[in-house]
Amino acid sequence: MPDAGRLPRYPFAFRGDHLAPELAESVVHRPIQRVRTNTGTDAWLVTGHELVRSVLRDRRFSLTLTSDPWMPRQDPLIPPLSVTDIRTQCENAGLLQDLFQGVGPHQRYLTPVRVREIAGGLLDTFLAGEQPGDLMDGFIMPLSRALTMELLGLDPEGCPDNAELFNIFRTGPESMQGVPESWNLTLAWMLGRLPGLRASGAGLLGRLITLSDASGVLNEEEVGDLFVFLLISQFGNPATFLGAATVGLMQHPEVTARLRKDPGLLPRAVDELLRWTVFLGDALPRNAREDVLLGGVLVREGDLVLVSTDAANRDPRVFPDPHRLDIDREPGPHLRFSDGRHRCPGGPVARMQAAETLRVLLERTADLRLAMPADEIEWHRYYAVTLPVAVPVHWTLPGAAAPGPGGGRLRGAAVPGPDGGTVTP
């Protein structure tokens, strides 16, 4: 084990299309190891699939305790109980069953047909513009926003912009100031939407506020906090997946060609992309409630344990040739949506959104390719989820000749930069 003064600093990297080499090495040779966090605190980093699943399922490792200001933590900002104990909050207010149904396989708020309609309209506008265009700013981010508003039943009028919403995912050095400001701005907007949700009963939030009012357990601000958490969760998932997945697919044109030829492969391809893409810009934190022997290592009561589901999804003991994007791979027990009590219930709707969006993207382009080397794409640093700053692309429409090299300036509005500023493509 390395000297305490020379522990590796975690997180190691922020790319969504490549697992950090340190994580790839750890999952094979050191599935549990000591690291140093953004706060300078020492923690256990768990990367092996078996150990990761064990931590996520073992209630001796607590997410709720990460809200205790006396506990060691990975980032300066203390997460509120409205984030770390949302399941208990929803149970107490009688919302849990409807929340799970509202993002489950039989949810009625966002149909596949509606996803294709929204994606098709936004993509047509994007493809009518100049080349190269920024796929993130021109398509993925507005699509993620529109799908979220549709699912939740929110009127988007006056909602903070995408950069402000994404700022809530900030970690590391600037999180203490940036996250509370963006959260409070979004909360104030959400509180203004509650009367309309009560009146209309629209979407998932319309259903949840009706149940919450009937139970009387949550006050107005607690409802607002819960709804902000659902808003950013639903916004972050498609944006993060589609950003990394499209970059990954454009690095594997043979896979894209197969999917264009046989769209029936999309559900399996989405499952493989969920495993292969790197989702977390940090880790899933837990604090030990008591001494626990984990992988032959004694984790002491109160110790901070960081779980990397991305590394676990590349464990060769579970996924042969794990770094290969293989859409013929038999579906396996990947942990993209976590596991145990805090497993994300939104897996079904996330899979559906991903498959239908990729279907539209492949149908309406005969070719889609990066306008720069993949290794030169910039990714946001110090955010809880991975996201490219911009994805410049060229495309060919069905029946059209491919454009020559060059082809104009990168089109797109200002996007949030890695250090909190903006980058104008």
C-alpha positions, 0 to 999 in steps of 0.5 A: 500500500502506498505511503499515506502522504502519497496516496493517489488523488481521486477522481482520476479523470473525467472522460465519458468514453474511456475508463481512467487507466488508474481505474482499469488497473485498480479493478484488476489488481487492487479492487479496494485501495486507499485514495485521497479525495477532493477534501484531502480526506482519505477514503477506500475506493472500491472498484471490483464488481463483486465488492461494489455490489456488496457495498451497495447492497449492505446497509452497514454502508450508509448513504444517509450518513454522508449528510452528517457534517462530522463524517469524512466526505469526498467533496467540500459540500455536505449533501442535504438529506433531501438528496441522500435520504430521498427514498425514506422521504418519499416512503413517509409521504406516500410517494414511493410507489407512484414515483417508481411507477412514474419512471418504470417500464409502464409509465404513461408520461413519456411515450416512445412515440413522443420521444421520437416526435421531440427528438425528430423536431430538434434534430431536424432543426440541428441538421438544417444548420451549418457544418460542423455543428455542436451536437451537445449544444444543438441537440443533446442538451435541448433534447434532455431538457425537453424530455425532462419537462415532458416526463415531469409535467413542467411548464419550462417557462422561466426555468434556469438555463442548461448551464445553471441546471448542470452547475448543480452537478458541480463537485470539487473546489468550486462546489461550495459556492456554485451548487447552492446558488444554482440549487436555490435559483432552481428551487425558487423557480420550482416553488413558483411552478407548484400551484400550476402543478396542483391545478393541472395534475400534469406529468409525474410531478402533478401526481406526486404533489397531489399525493403529497398534499393528501399526506401532509408530511412534506412542507412546501419547501421540502416538496420543492427540494424533492422536485428539484432533485427529480428535475436534475436527475432526469435532466442529467441522465439522458444528457450524460448518456447521449454525450458519451454514447454518441462520441463512443459510437462515432469511434466505432463506425462499424457498430453504427453501420450495423445499427442503421441496417438493423435498428432491432439491435438498438435495445441490446446496443443501449444496454452495452453502451450503458455498461461501456460509457463512463457515467460518474465524474466522482464516485458513489459515497458511503460511510461505514456504520460499523467495522466491516471486513471488505475484500480482506480489508478492515473498513472502520466505523465512520470510514468513507467508502467510494464506489466506482460503478464505472470500474465495476462495469469493466471488471474482466471477471464479469465482462470478458474483454471489458473495454471492447464495445460489443453489441453482441455481448450477452446482457450482464449485471452492469451497475449503471443504475447502481444496486441495492436500496438506492438503485435508480428506479429510472432505468426503464425510462432511461433505456427507452429514451436512449433507444428512441433517440438513437433510432431517430439520430440514425434514421435521419443521418446517413453518416455522422462523424466527429469533426475533430479527433476524439482525444481532443474533445474537452470534457467538463472537469469536477462534475458528478457526471461526465459530459463533453463541453462540445461535440463538433460533428459533420453529417450526411443526410440520407440521399445526399453526397458527403461534404468535403473536409472543412465545411464551415465554422462550428455552430452553437451558442455558448456552453458551460466551460470546465472552470465555470466560464463559457466556451463559444464554439 
